[in-house]
Amino acid sequence: MNTAPSPDSAPASAPALVATGLVKSYGPSTALAGVDVRVAAGESVAIMGASGSGKTTLLHCLAGIVRPDSGAVVLTTGSGRFDVTGMDETGRSRLRREEFGFVFQQGLLLPELTAVENVALPLMLTGSDRRSAESTAAGWLADLGLAGLESRRIGELSGGQAQRVAIARAQTTGASVVFADEPTGALDSVTSAEVMDALIRSTTGRGRSLVVVTHDESVAARCARTVRLADGRIVDGVSAR
Ligand SMILES: Nc1ncnc2c1ncn2[C@@H]1O[C@H](COP(=O)(O)OP(=O)(O)OP(=O)(O)O)[C@@H](O)[C@H]1O
């Protein structure tokens, strides 16, 4: 990342995301009832569980999108140690831009932009000029097997191609951790396998961590470890370390 947003004093070390005691309620509904989870550098972790078990809430707490009612999330990267839960919204939003990448089911790509413009956007938001951002973006598109499709708008791509554009976009800023929520939910099984391979290769293959929320056992099987939630608690796979 360019500049460390308020790191505390710990020395730089390999990226790792450590959550302890996460509790989050929405009115009377308890989404997380005390979750501890650790994601090591270069590790891929699937989060599984029935609908309503708290998967997306956990992912959002880990990524600093949602602040838990209690508990802590700490990210350690080469840039420093970040108290994700202790930061204000401005700090968390900067952390999300600079240290985290996101891939969602629908990709959240901007349909009016081309593939290369979508991938270049996060770089331009962190200060790169258009020419160098698009050059880096084109490199990521090629890495994900999309060379030649740079100028296509998102609607002119297949679902699998669009998800690979979303994966490229999540990588451009050098994210330490990539979060994916049902990244293959809209794809057939063959395309899903290809997209998961691309996602894993471009993240853990480069030492980044990957956290994937999925209902699909075949997607989870491609991750190094699966954490299972039931009623806001981890029931299996608490930590490999
Ligand atoms: N913004 C919100 N407002 C109110 N309740 C919420 C909100 N987000 C989640 N919840 C509730 O918290 C619980 C956990 O939701 P969450 O979306 O984390 O589960 P999930 O396991 O991801 O479910 P699904 O697989 O259906 O997406 C559910 O009871 C849900 O209704």
The ligand as an ORCA input file, in Angstrom:
! r2SCAN-3c Opt
* xyz 0 1
  N     -28.185     -5.546      7.681
  C     -28.887     -6.423      8.402
  N     -29.980     -6.037      9.081
  C     -30.677     -6.916      9.831
  N     -30.355     -8.210      9.971
  C     -29.280     -8.649      9.309
  C     -28.497     -7.791      8.498
  N     -27.477     -8.527      7.977
  C     -27.630     -9.774      8.438
  N     -28.702     -9.851      9.242
  C     -29.158    -11.058      9.951
  O     -28.044    -11.660     10.554
  C     -28.070    -13.068     10.388
  C     -26.835    -13.537      9.624
  O     -26.892    -13.010      8.296
  P     -25.747    -13.251      7.221
  O     -26.139    -12.516      5.987
  O     -24.439    -12.956      7.826
  O     -25.865    -14.818      7.011
  P     -25.329    -15.718      5.821
  O     -24.847    -16.971      6.456
  O     -24.356    -14.951      5.002
  O     -26.655    -15.991      5.010
  P     -26.883    -16.298      3.440
  O     -26.180    -17.590      3.163
  O     -28.376    -16.422      3.332
  O     -26.338    -15.131      2.676
  C     -29.381    -13.388      9.686
  O     -30.337    -13.712     10.674
  C     -29.726    -12.099      8.992
  O     -31.120    -11.965      8.862
*
